[in-house]
Amino acid sequence: MNFRGKKAFLVPLLVLVLSAGAWGAVEKAEMINGVQWAQWSNQDKLVYIRGISNYVDFDSSAQIQTMKSKGKHWFSISIGLAKILKTKTLGQVVTDVDNYYRNNPGNRDVSVIEIIFKHCAKMCPS
């Protein structure tokens, strides 16, 4: 393929990639609640819980390192949640969230992360 042919192929591809990236940039970030949760497949739910677990594990490890290096102790919700989540499988957390929304259909506007803190991990008072 000559340069002109490559250019004719690459320019539309670049426009497509950039427009897809721009589309994602205009979507606002939002807390996932029971409405979105109910529309997701089990695989989507597992991926979401894995993402939360990975973040909490990373954050708690970083805080533990900081506490050790500075010789300080303080309460960290991430450390507490990481300890609790390590005692459950991803599937158990998904089931806990599913059960909460099934048993509380009027609370579909409550975020999944709030359900995890209050009802799966029982870290925060209800």
Secondary structure, DSSP 4 states (H G I P E B T S, - for coil): --HHHHHHHHHHHHHHHHHHHHHHHHSPP---BHHHHHHS-HHHHHHHHHHHHHHHHHHHHHHHHHHHHHT-----HHHHHHHHHTTS-HHHHHHHHHHHHHH-GGGTTSBHHHHIIIIIS--S--
